[in-house]
Amino acid sequence: MGSKLVTIQRHIMEQQASHPEATGALTRLLWDLILAIKVINREVRQAGLADVLGATGAQNVSGDRVQKLDEFAQDRIFKAMDHGGHLCCMASEERAEIIPIPDRFPKGKYVLLYDPLDGSSNIDANVTIGTIFSIHRKRSSGVNGTLEDCLQRGRDQAAAGYVIYGSSTMLVYTTGQGVHGFTLDPTIGEFLLSHPDIRCPNKGKIYSVNEGNWNTWDPAMRDYVTYLKEQDPATGRPYTTRYIGSLVADFHRNLLYGGIFLYPADCRDPKKPKAKLRLLYEAAPLSMIAEQAGGAASTGRERILDVAPGELHQKVPVAIGSQADVALYEEFVKAGKTPDRIRAAQAARA
């Protein structure tokens, strides 16, 4: 961290100043969200000492076991954001339907979509977890937010970000003016600019995927991972595998160092592939960050930010990270390339 101390509030204000037409609503919305994140961070840090470890016994809309900290984070974000007058509605991975703003509070022109505690299955093992958020502008004409306001393409996001609760607590966000990272200084309770203008290397040497799912992958995915493992110093292979199993942690590492994170669909039934990651709460916000940092994000066949959501909890396959690595993955998926064909093309060029 440099000698110039810049808080996240100051940074957001400076970005707002570059838009004379801005009303300050998005700025104040982000400030409210930062407060909720600080409260969640406090509870995460005390998780081993307080009665907040373990599952509640319930399942969320996606069938995942709900952890006690999931419920706490969900509640903190809702209570921090429901009364500020900046939102028309919210939607969360932990709730089946859109979350209305209580009638007693004023309504605003933004929508907040969020995963309150990503990677929560790792909580009891003290593995890095996080929060992911996405902000859209209201589209419907009424005062209250509607499903239409939530079901927007990722390319239309006004802002996106994530928080890592790890060895340090870090918040990374974008409003479409680059990607910036802030580390929480617990001695003063402020997020300070530590990673200005993050740029993802065009090509990496890391691939992140749960290879325990190998038998569920389609042939293109298997061919791609096989290719990355091959020895070829001329192309920087073999790649190194790094997989934590916590989306924000795996994504953050590859954003800084380069590489690709993959979560393909389960293709045991080729006619009904089943994706895992949620478009609105995970894939779209991280894709905005990746692209703003010079990276890329794809389903293998389509840019994730162009995917039109049809439901709140829609899931998509994800390949995200360095631009060249994602482009090569798309070649395997869309063009039907195989390791043998790529080797032959390289030999012909030589």
C-alpha positions as YAML, in Angstrom:
chain: A
units: angstrom
residues:
- id: 1
  name: MET
  ca: [0.00, 0.00, 0.00]
- id: 2
  name: GLY
  ca: [1.43, 3.37, -1.00]
- id: 3
  name: SER
  ca: [1.92, 6.42, 1.19]
- id: 4
  name: LYS
  ca: [-1.19, 8.09, -0.21]
- id: 5
  name: LEU
  ca: [-4.16, 6.88, 1.84]
- id: 6
  name: VAL
  ca: [-7.38, 6.72, -0.15]
- id: 7
  name: THR
  ca: [-10.52, 5.38, 1.51]
- id: 8
  name: ILE
  ca: [-13.13, 3.61, -0.56]
- id: 9
  name: GLN
  ca: [-15.63, 6.39, 0.20]
- id: 10
  name: ARG
  ca: [-13.24, 9.00, -1.17]
- id: 11
  name: HIS
  ca: [-12.55, 6.84, -4.23]
- id: 12
  name: ILE
  ca: [-16.26, 6.44, -4.97]
- id: 13
  name: MET
  ca: [-16.79, 10.19, -4.60]
- id: 14
  name: GLU
  ca: [-13.91, 10.91, -6.99]
- id: 15
  name: GLN
  ca: [-15.42, 8.55, -9.56]
- id: 16
  name: GLN
  ca: [-18.79, 10.24, -9.13]
- id: 17
  name: ALA
  ca: [-17.18, 13.64, -9.74]
- id: 18
  name: SER
  ca: [-16.14, 12.49, -13.22]
- id: 19
  name: HIS
  ca: [-19.85, 12.25, -14.08]
- id: 20
  name: PRO
  ca: [-21.42, 15.72, -13.67]
- id: 21
  name: GLU
  ca: [-24.87, 14.26, -14.37]
- id: 22
  name: ALA
  ca: [-24.63, 11.88, -11.38]
- id: 23
  name: THR
  ca: [-27.10, 12.42, -8.53]
- id: 24
  name: GLY
  ca: [-25.06, 10.65, -5.87]
- id: 25
  name: ALA
  ca: [-27.64, 7.87, -5.39]
- id: 26
  name: LEU
  ca: [-25.26, 5.11, -6.51]
- id: 27
  name: THR
  ca: [-22.55, 6.54, -4.27]
- id: 28
  name: ARG
  ca: [-24.79, 6.47, -1.20]
- id: 29
  name: LEU
  ca: [-26.03, 2.99, -2.12]
- id: 30
  name: LEU
  ca: [-22.43, 1.70, -2.17]
- id: 31
  name: TRP
  ca: [-21.73, 3.37, 1.18]
- id: 32
  name: ASP
  ca: [-24.69, 1.55, 2.76]
- id: 33
  name: LEU
  ca: [-23.45, -1.72, 1.30]
- id: 34
  name: ILE
  ca: [-19.94, -1.14, 2.66]
- id: 35
  name: LEU
  ca: [-21.39, -0.76, 6.16]
- id: 36
  name: ALA
  ca: [-23.17, -4.13, 5.83]
- id: 37
  name: ILE
  ca: [-19.92, -5.72, 4.64]
- id: 38
  name: LYS
  ca: [-18.06, -4.42, 7.69]
- id: 39
  name: VAL
  ca: [-20.69, -5.94, 9.98]
- id: 40
  name: ILE
  ca: [-20.52, -9.28, 8.14]
- id: 41
  name: ASN
  ca: [-16.72, -9.19, 8.36]
- id: 42
  name: ARG
  ca: [-16.91, -8.70, 12.13]
- id: 43
  name: GLU
  ca: [-19.14, -11.75, 12.49]
- id: 44
  name: VAL
  ca: [-17.00, -13.89, 10.17]
- id: 45
  name: ARG
  ca: [-13.91, -13.03, 12.23]
- id: 46
  name: GLN
  ca: [-15.69, -14.18, 15.39]
- id: 47
  name: ALA
  ca: [-17.30, -17.25, 13.83]
- id: 48
  name: GLY
  ca: [-15.23, -19.74, 15.79]
- id: 49
  name: LEU
  ca: [-16.03, -18.02, 19.07]
- id: 50
  name: ALA
  ca: [-19.69, -17.14, 18.60]
- id: 51
  name: ASP
  ca: [-22.60, -19.50, 17.95]
- id: 52
  name: VAL
  ca: [-22.66, -18.87, 14.20]
- id: 53
  name: LEU
  ca: [-20.95, -21.98, 12.83]
- id: 54
  name: GLY
  ca: [-22.83, -24.91, 11.33]
- id: 55
  name: ALA
  ca: [-25.99, -25.36, 9.29]
- id: 56
  name: THR
  ca: [-29.48, -24.15, 10.12]
- id: 57
  name: GLY
  ca: [-31.08, -27.36, 8.89]
- id: 58
  name: ALA
  ca: [-32.79, -25.59, 6.00]
- id: 59
  name: GLN
  ca: [-32.05, -25.53, 2.26]
- id: 60
  name: ASN
  ca: [-32.05, -22.52, -0.04]
- id: 61
  name: VAL
  ca: [-33.86, -22.28, -3.38]
- id: 62
  name: SER
  ca: [-30.95, -24.02, -5.15]
- id: 63
  name: GLY
  ca: [-30.98, -26.96, -2.77]
- id: 64
  name: ASP
  ca: [-27.81, -25.98, -0.87]
- id: 65
  name: ARG
  ca: [-27.65, -26.34, 2.90]
- id: 66
  name: VAL
  ca: [-28.13, -22.97, 4.59]
- id: 67
  name: GLN
  ca: [-25.41, -22.09, 7.08]
- id: 68
  name: LYS
  ca: [-26.00, -19.86, 10.09]
- id: 69
  name: LEU
  ca: [-23.65, -17.25, 8.66]
- id: 70
  name: ASP
  ca: [-25.63, -17.34, 5.38]
- id: 71
  name: GLU
  ca: [-28.71, -16.22, 7.26]
- id: 72
  name: PHE
  ca: [-26.78, -13.60, 9.22]
- id: 73
  name: ALA
  ca: [-25.22, -12.11, 6.05]
- id: 74
  name: GLN
  ca: [-28.58, -12.15, 4.27]
- id: 75
  name: ASP
  ca: [-30.21, -10.31, 7.16]
- id: 76
  name: ARG
  ca: [-27.40, -7.74, 7.52]
- id: 77
  name: ILE
  ca: [-27.44, -6.77, 3.86]
- id: 78
  name: PHE
  ca: [-31.23, -6.50, 3.76]
- id: 79
  name: LYS
  ca: [-31.41, -4.34, 6.89]
- id: 80
  name: ALA
  ca: [-28.60, -2.09, 5.67]
- id: 81
  name: MET
  ca: [-30.18, -1.56, 2.25]
- id: 82
  name: ASP
  ca: [-33.96, -1.54, 2.77]
- id: 83
  name: HIS
  ca: [-34.40, 2.02, 4.08]
- id: 84
  name: GLY
  ca: [-31.86, 4.18, 2.27]
- id: 85
  name: GLY
  ca: [-34.23, 5.20, -0.52]
- id: 86
  name: HIS
  ca: [-31.82, 4.06, -3.26]
- id: 87
  name: LEU
  ca: [-33.36, 0.68, -4.16]
- id: 88
  name: CYS
  ca: [-36.67, -0.32, -5.72]
- id: 89
  name: CYS
  ca: [-36.14, -4.01, -4.82]
- id: 90
  name: MET
  ca: [-33.50, -6.64, -4.12]
- id: 91
  name: ALA
  ca: [-32.90, -10.27, -5.05]
- id: 92
  name: SER
  ca: [-30.71, -12.79, -3.28]
- id: 93
  name: GLU
  ca: [-29.40, -16.27, -3.89]
- id: 94
  name: GLU
  ca: [-30.94, -17.16, -0.53]
- id: 95
  name: ARG
  ca: [-34.49, -16.11, -1.42]
- id: 96
  name: ALA
  ca: [-36.82, -17.70, -3.98]
- id: 97
  name: GLU
  ca: [-38.58, -14.45, -5.02]
- id: 98
  name: ILE
  ca: [-37.61, -10.80, -5.37]
- id: 99
  name: ILE
  ca: [-37.26, -8.95, -2.08]
- id: 100
  name: PRO
  ca: [-39.51, -5.87, -1.98]
- id: 101
  name: ILE
  ca: [-38.61, -2.68, -0.17]
- id: 102
  name: PRO
  ca: [-40.98, -2.30, 2.81]
- id: 103
  name: ASP
  ca: [-43.83, 0.11, 2.10]
- id: 104
  name: ARG
  ca: [-42.82, 2.42, 4.95]
- id: 105
  name: PHE
  ca: [-39.52, 3.28, 3.23]
- id: 106
  name: PRO
  ca: [-38.89, 5.42, 0.13]
- id: 107
  name: LYS
  ca: [-38.03, 3.68, -3.14]
- id: 108
  name: GLY
  ca: [-35.11, 4.40, -5.44]
- id: 109
  name: LYS
  ca: [-33.93, 3.76, -8.98]
- id: 110
  name: TYR
  ca: [-31.53, 0.86, -8.45]
- id: 111
  name: VAL
  ca: [-31.77, -2.90, -7.99]
- id: 112
  name: LEU
  ca: [-29.38, -4.92, -5.81]
- id: 113
  name: LEU
  ca: [-28.72, -8.59, -6.54]
- id: 114
  name: TYR
  ca: [-26.36, -10.45, -4.25]
- id: 115
  name: ASP
  ca: [-24.90, -13.66, -2.93]
- id: 116
  name: PRO
  ca: [-24.60, -12.80, 0.77]
- id: 117
  name: LEU
  ca: [-21.97, -15.42, 1.60]
- id: 118
  name: ASP
  ca: [-20.44, -17.32, -1.28]
- id: 119
  name: GLY
  ca: [-18.54, -20.48, -0.40]
- id: 120
  name: SER
  ca: [-20.44, -20.91, 2.84]
- id: 121
  name: SER
  ca: [-19.97, -24.69, 2.77]
- id: 122
  name: ASN
  ca: [-16.34, -23.92, 3.66]
- id: 123
  name: ILE
  ca: [-17.17, -21.88, 6.77]
- id: 124
  name: ASP
  ca: [-16.63, -24.62, 9.35]
- id: 125
  name: ALA
  ca: [-13.20, -25.43, 7.84]
- id: 126
  name: ASN
  ca: [-12.10, -21.76, 8.06]
- id: 127
  name: VAL
  ca: [-11.60, -21.55, 4.28]
- id: 128
  name: THR
  ca: [-11.88, -18.20, 2.47]
- id: 129
  name: ILE
  ca: [-15.45, -17.09, 1.75]
- id: 130
  name: GLY
  ca: [-16.95, -13.97, 0.21]
- id: 131
  name: THR
  ca: [-19.84, -11.73, -0.77]
- id: 132
  name: ILE
  ca: [-20.75, -10.94, -4.40]
- id: 133
  name: PHE
  ca: [-23.03, -8.10, -5.53]
- id: 134
  name: SER
  ca: [-24.52, -6.65, -8.70]
- id: 135
  name: ILE
  ca: [-26.33, -3.35, -9.19]
- id: 136
  name: HIS
  ca: [-28.72, -2.51, -12.03]
- id: 137
  name: ARG
  ca: [-30.74, 0.58, -12.87]
- id: 138
  name: LYS
  ca: [-34.52, 0.32, -12.55]
- id: 139
  name: ARG
  ca: [-36.37, -0.20, -15.83]
- id: 140
  name: SER
  ca: [-40.04, -0.58, -14.93]
- id: 141
  name: SER
  ca: [-42.31, 2.44, -14.72]
- id: 142
  name: GLY
  ca: [-43.91, 1.91, -11.32]
- id: 143
  name: VAL
  ca: [-42.58, 2.91, -7.92]
- id: 144
  name: ASN
  ca: [-41.89, -0.62, -6.75]
- id: 145
  name: GLY
  ca: [-39.34, -2.87, -8.37]
- id: 146
  name: THR
  ca: [-40.46, -5.82, -10.47]
- id: 147
  name: LEU
  ca: [-39.05, -9.05, -11.85]
- id: 148
  name: GLU
  ca: [-38.29, -7.14, -15.06]
- id: 149
  name: ASP
  ca: [-35.88, -4.92, -13.15]
- id: 150
  name: CYS
  ca: [-33.96, -7.95, -11.87]
- id: 151
  name: LEU
  ca: [-33.83, -9.94, -15.11]
- id: 152
  name: GLN
  ca: [-31.36, -7.77, -16.98]
- id: 153
  name: ARG
  ca: [-28.30, -8.77, -18.97]
- id: 154
  name: GLY
  ca: [-24.98, -8.43, -17.23]
- id: 155
  name: ARG
  ca: [-23.76, -5.90, -19.78]
- id: 156
  name: ASP
  ca: [-26.30, -3.43, -18.34]
- id: 157
  name: GLN
  ca: [-24.93, -3.51, -14.78]
- id: 158
  name: ALA
  ca: [-24.25, -0.15, -13.17]
- id: 159
  name: ALA
  ca: [-21.75, -1.66, -10.74]
- id: 160
  name: ALA
  ca: [-20.49, -5.00, -9.49]
- id: 161
  name: GLY
  ca: [-18.11, -6.23, -6.84]
- id: 162
  name: TYR
  ca: [-17.08, -8.87, -4.38]
- id: 163
  name: VAL
  ca: [-15.58, -9.14, -0.91]
- id: 164
  name: ILE
  ca: [-13.03, -11.69, 0.29]
- id: 165
  name: TYR
  ca: [-13.01, -12.63, 3.96]
- id: 166
  name: GLY
  ca: [-9.56, -14.23, 4.07]
- id: 167
  name: SER
  ca: [-6.17, -13.53, 5.63]
- id: 168
  name: SER
  ca: [-7.25, -9.93, 5.13]
- id: 169
  name: THR
  ca: [-10.63, -8.56, 4.12]
- id: 170
  name: MET
  ca: [-10.65, -7.08, 0.65]
- id: 171
  name: LEU
  ca: [-13.36, -5.40, -1.43]
- id: 172
  name: VAL
  ca: [-13.03, -5.24, -5.22]
- id: 173
  name: TYR
  ca: [-15.52, -3.25, -7.29]
- id: 174
  name: THR
  ca: [-16.18, -1.58, -10.62]
- id: 175
  name: THR
  ca: [-18.65, 1.03, -11.83]
- id: 176
  name: GLY
  ca: [-17.45, 0.65, -15.42]
- id: 177
  name: GLN
  ca: [-14.32, 2.75, -14.86]
- id: 178
  name: GLY
  ca: [-11.80, -0.01, -14.23]
- id: 179
  name: VAL
  ca: [-11.44, -2.38, -11.31]
- id: 180
  name: HIS
  ca: [-10.11, -1.29, -7.93]
- id: 181
  name: GLY
  ca: [-9.33, -3.23, -4.75]
- id: 182
  name: PHE
  ca: [-9.47, -2.03, -1.15]
- id: 183
  name: THR
  ca: [-8.12, -3.76, 1.95]
- id: 184
  name: LEU
  ca: [-9.82, -3.28, 5.31]
- id: 185
  name: ASP
  ca: [-7.56, -1.76, 7.95]
- id: 186
  name: PRO
  ca: [-9.09, -3.14, 11.15]
- id: 187
  name: THR
  ca: [-7.30, -0.57, 13.33]
- id: 188
  name: ILE
  ca: [-9.28, 2.31, 11.82]
- id: 189
  name: GLY
  ca: [-12.22, 0.39, 10.35]
- id: 190
  name: GLU
  ca: [-11.70, 1.73, 6.82]
- id: 191
  name: PHE
  ca: [-11.24, 0.11, 3.42]
- id: 192
  name: LEU
  ca: [-8.07, 1.63, 1.93]
- id: 193
  name: LEU
  ca: [-7.06, 1.55, -1.72]
- id: 194
  name: SER
  ca: [-4.46, -1.23, -2.04]
- id: 195
  name: HIS
  ca: [-4.91, -2.45, -5.64]
- id: 196
  name: PRO
  ca: [-5.63, 0.48, -8.00]
- id: 197
  name: ASP
  ca: [-6.63, -0.27, -11.59]
- id: 198
  name: ILE
  ca: [-6.35, -4.06, -11.45]
- id: 199
  name: ARG
  ca: [-5.41, -5.60, -14.80]
- id: 200
  name: CYS
  ca: [-5.73, -9.31, -15.50]
- id: 201
  name: PRO
  ca: [-2.77, -10.72, -17.50]
- id: 202
  name: ASN
  ca: [-3.78, -11.59, -21.06]
- id: 203
  name: LYS
  ca: [-2.62, -15.18, -20.54]
- id: 204
  name: GLY
  ca: [-1.92, -17.14, -17.39]
- id: 205
  name: LYS
  ca: [-0.49, -20.46, -16.28]
- id: 206
  name: ILE
  ca: [-3.17, -21.48, -13.77]
- id: 207
  name: TYR
  ca: [-6.35, -23.42, -14.35]
- id: 208
  name: SER
  ca: [-8.94, -23.76, -11.58]
- id: 209
  name: VAL
  ca: [-11.57, -26.49, -11.79]
- id: 210
  name: ASN
  ca: [-12.95, -29.30, -9.68]
- id: 211
  name: GLU
  ca: [-11.44, -32.29, -11.48]
- id: 212
  name: GLY
  ca: [-13.44, -34.60, -9.26]
- id: 213
  name: ASN
  ca: [-16.26, -33.84, -11.72]
- id: 214
  name: TRP
  ca: [-14.25, -35.16, -14.70]
- id: 215
  name: ASN
  ca: [-16.76, -37.91, -15.48]
- id: 216
  name: THR
  ca: [-19.58, -35.34, -15.72]
- id: 217
  name: TRP
  ca: [-17.84, -33.15, -18.32]
- id: 218
  name: ASP
  ca: [-18.48, -33.11, -22.04]
- id: 219
  name: PRO
  ca: [-15.65, -34.20, -24.41]
- id: 220
  name: ALA
  ca: [-14.60, -30.61, -25.24]
- id: 221
  name: MET
  ca: [-14.01, -29.79, -21.58]
- id: 222
  name: ARG
  ca: [-11.96, -32.97, -21.05]
- id: 223
  name: ASP
  ca: [-9.90, -32.24, -24.17]
- id: 224
  name: TYR
  ca: [-9.21, -28.70, -23.02]
- id: 225
  name: VAL
  ca: [-7.98, -29.70, -19.56]
- id: 226
  name: THR
  ca: [-5.92, -32.53, -21.08]
- id: 227
  name: TYR
  ca: [-4.29, -30.00, -23.40]
- id: 228
  name: LEU
  ca: [-3.43, -27.66, -20.50]
- id: 229
  name: LYS
  ca: [-1.65, -30.50, -18.72]
- id: 230
  name: GLU
  ca: [0.62, -31.36, -21.65]
- id: 231
  name: GLN
  ca: [4.30, -30.45, -21.59]
- id: 232
  name: ASP
  ca: [5.09, -27.71, -24.12]
- id: 233
  name: PRO
  ca: [7.48, -24.94, -22.97]
- id: 234
  name: ALA
  ca: [6.85, -23.00, -26.20]
- id: 235
  name: THR
  ca: [3.23, -22.36, -25.19]
- id: 236
  name: GLY
  ca: [3.76, -22.19, -21.43]
- id: 237
  name: ARG
  ca: [2.31, -25.60, -20.72]
- id: 238
  name: PRO
  ca: [1.74, -27.52, -18.58]
- id: 239
  name: TYR
  ca: [-0.49, -25.22, -16.57]
- id: 240
  name: THR
  ca: [-0.55, -25.37, -12.78]
- id: 241
  name: THR
  ca: [-3.80, -26.40, -11.15]
- id: 242
  name: ARG
  ca: [-5.03, -24.32, -8.22]
- id: 243
  name: TYR
  ca: [-8.52, -24.95, -6.86]
- id: 244
  name: ILE
  ca: [-9.77, -23.76, -3.48]
- id: 245
  name: GLY
  ca: [-13.44, -24.51, -4.02]
- id: 246
  name: SER
  ca: [-14.46, -21.00, -2.99]
- id: 247
  name: LEU
  ca: [-15.51, -19.02, -6.07]
- id: 248
  name: VAL
  ca: [-14.39, -15.58, -4.91]
- id: 249
  name: ALA
  ca: [-11.00, -16.88, -3.80]
- id: 250
  name: ASP
  ca: [-10.32, -18.81, -7.02]
- id: 251
  name: PHE
  ca: [-11.53, -15.91, -9.16]
- id: 252
  name: HIS
  ca: [-9.53, -13.31, -7.24]
- id: 253
  name: ARG
  ca: [-6.26, -15.23, -7.50]
- id: 254
  name: ASN
  ca: [-6.62, -15.69, -11.26]
- id: 255
  name: LEU
  ca: [-7.69, -12.07, -11.74]
- id: 256
  name: LEU
  ca: [-4.38, -10.95, -10.23]
- id: 257
  name: TYR
  ca: [-2.06, -13.67, -11.56]
- id: 258
  name: GLY
  ca: [-3.77, -14.70, -14.78]
- id: 259
  name: GLY
  ca: [-5.34, -18.02, -15.70]
- id: 260
  name: ILE
  ca: [-8.82, -19.46, -16.06]
- id: 261
  name: PHE
  ca: [-11.55, -20.58, -13.66]
- id: 262
  name: LEU
  ca: [-13.94, -23.19, -15.03]
- id: 263
  name: TYR
  ca: [-17.25, -24.52, -13.80]
- id: 264
  name: PRO
  ca: [-18.75, -26.44, -16.73]
- id: 265
  name: ALA
  ca: [-22.19, -27.99, -16.83]
- id: 266
  name: ASP
  ca: [-22.83, -31.53, -15.65]
- id: 267
  name: CYS
  ca: [-23.34, -33.38, -18.95]
- id: 268
  name: ARG
  ca: [-24.11, -36.88, -17.75]
- id: 269
  name: ASP
  ca: [-27.40, -36.39, -19.56]
- id: 270
  name: PRO
  ca: [-26.25, -34.62, -22.78]
- id: 271
  name: LYS
  ca: [-29.82, -33.56, -23.54]
- id: 272
  name: LYS
  ca: [-30.19, -31.83, -20.17]
- id: 273
  name: PRO
  ca: [-26.86, -30.33, -19.06]
- id: 274
  name: LYS
  ca: [-27.00, -28.88, -15.56]
- id: 275
  name: ALA
  ca: [-24.96, -25.78, -14.73]
- id: 276
  name: LYS
  ca: [-24.03, -24.87, -11.16]
- id: 277
  name: LEU
  ca: [-23.23, -21.15, -10.90]
- id: 278
  name: ARG
  ca: [-26.01, -18.55, -10.71]
- id: 279
  name: LEU
  ca: [-26.08, -16.03, -13.54]
- id: 280
  name: LEU
  ca: [-27.40, -13.02, -11.64]
- id: 281
  name: TYR
  ca: [-25.61, -13.44, -8.30]
- id: 282
  name: GLU
  ca: [-22.25, -14.93, -9.32]
- id: 283
  name: ALA
  ca: [-21.49, -15.18, -13.04]
- id: 284
  name: ALA
  ca: [-22.66, -11.76, -14.26]
- id: 285
  name: PRO
  ca: [-21.03, -9.56, -11.57]
- id: 286
  name: LEU
  ca: [-17.72, -11.42, -11.76]
- id: 287
  name: SER
  ca: [-17.85, -11.25, -15.55]
- id: 288
  name: MET
  ca: [-18.22, -7.46, -15.45]
- id: 289
  name: ILE
  ca: [-15.18, -7.27, -13.19]
- id: 290
  name: ALA
  ca: [-13.19, -9.63, -15.41]
- id: 291
  name: GLU
  ca: [-13.93, -7.63, -18.56]
- id: 292
  name: GLN
  ca: [-13.25, -4.30, -16.89]
- id: 293
  name: ALA
  ca: [-9.84, -5.68, -15.86]
- id: 294
  name: GLY
  ca: [-9.05, -6.80, -19.41]
- id: 295
  name: GLY
  ca: [-10.14, -10.41, -18.99]
- id: 296
  name: ALA
  ca: [-13.04, -12.37, -20.44]
- id: 297
  name: ALA
  ca: [-15.97, -14.51, -19.35]
- id: 298
  name: SER
  ca: [-17.88, -17.04, -21.42]
- id: 299
  name: THR
  ca: [-20.30, -19.93, -21.19]
- id: 300
  name: GLY
  ca: [-18.11, -21.56, -23.82]
- id: 301
  name: ARG
  ca: [-20.50, -20.49, -26.55]
- id: 302
  name: GLU
  ca: [-21.60, -17.02, -25.49]
- id: 303
  name: ARG
  ca: [-20.26, -14.00, -23.65]
- id: 304
  name: ILE
  ca: [-21.75, -14.21, -20.16]
- id: 305
  name: LEU
  ca: [-22.61, -10.50, -20.10]
- id: 306
  name: ASP
  ca: [-24.83, -11.06, -23.16]
- id: 307
  name: VAL
  ca: [-26.86, -13.91, -21.65]
- id: 308
  name: ALA
  ca: [-30.52, -12.90, -21.26]
- id: 309
  name: PRO
  ca: [-31.80, -14.18, -17.90]
- id: 310
  name: GLY
  ca: [-35.15, -15.90, -17.93]
- id: 311
  name: GLU
  ca: [-35.51, -16.50, -14.18]
- id: 312
  name: LEU
  ca: [-34.04, -15.26, -10.92]
- id: 313
  name: HIS
  ca: [-32.01, -18.39, -10.20]
- id: 314
  name: GLN
  ca: [-30.88, -19.26, -13.70]
- id: 315
  name: LYS
  ca: [-27.56, -21.11, -13.85]
- id: 316
  name: VAL
  ca: [-24.87, -21.04, -16.53]
- id: 317
  name: PRO
  ca: [-21.58, -22.82, -17.26]
- id: 318
  name: VAL
  ca: [-18.64, -20.49, -16.61]
- id: 319
  name: ALA
  ca: [-15.16, -19.98, -18.06]
- id: 320
  name: ILE
  ca: [-13.64, -16.77, -16.69]
- id: 321
  name: GLY
  ca: [-10.19, -15.23, -16.44]
- id: 322
  name: SER
  ca: [-7.40, -14.25, -18.83]
- id: 323
  name: GLN
  ca: [-8.61, -13.30, -22.29]
- id: 324
  name: ALA
  ca: [-6.36, -15.67, -24.24]
- id: 325
  name: ASP
  ca: [-7.18, -18.61, -21.99]
- id: 326
  name: VAL
  ca: [-10.93, -18.08, -22.28]
- id: 327
  name: ALA
  ca: [-10.63, -17.65, -26.06]
- id: 328
  name: LEU
  ca: [-8.80, -20.98, -26.35]
- id: 329
  name: TYR
  ca: [-11.46, -22.70, -24.28]
- id: 330
  name: GLU
  ca: [-14.11, -21.32, -26.65]
- id: 331
  name: GLU
  ca: [-12.17, -22.79, -29.56]
- id: 332
  name: PHE
  ca: [-12.46, -26.23, -28.01]
- id: 333
  name: VAL
  ca: [-16.17, -25.80, -27.34]
- id: 334
  name: LYS
  ca: [-17.37, -23.95, -30.43]
- id: 335
  name: ALA
  ca: [-14.91, -24.98, -33.14]
- id: 336
  name: GLY
  ca: [-14.57, -28.58, -32.02]
- id: 337
  name: LYS
  ca: [-10.82, -28.30, -31.66]
- id: 338
  name: THR
  ca: [-8.99, -31.17, -30.00]
- id: 339
  name: PRO
  ca: [-5.45, -31.43, -28.66]
- id: 340
  name: ASP
  ca: [-4.41, -33.39, -31.78]
- id: 341
  name: ARG
  ca: [-5.77, -30.73, -34.14]
- id: 342
  name: ILE
  ca: [-4.14, -27.91, -32.21]
- id: 343
  name: ARG
  ca: [-0.79, -29.73, -32.15]
- id: 344
  name: ALA
  ca: [-1.06, -30.30, -35.90]
- id: 345
  name: ALA
  ca: [-1.77, -26.62, -36.54]
- id: 346
  name: GLN
  ca: [1.19, -25.58, -34.38]
- id: 347
  name: ALA
  ca: [3.48, -28.00, -36.25]
- id: 348
  name: ALA
  ca: [2.31, -26.63, -39.59]
- id: 349
  name: ARG
  ca: [3.03, -23.06, -38.50]
- id: 350
  name: ALA
  ca: [6.51, -24.12, -37.35]
...
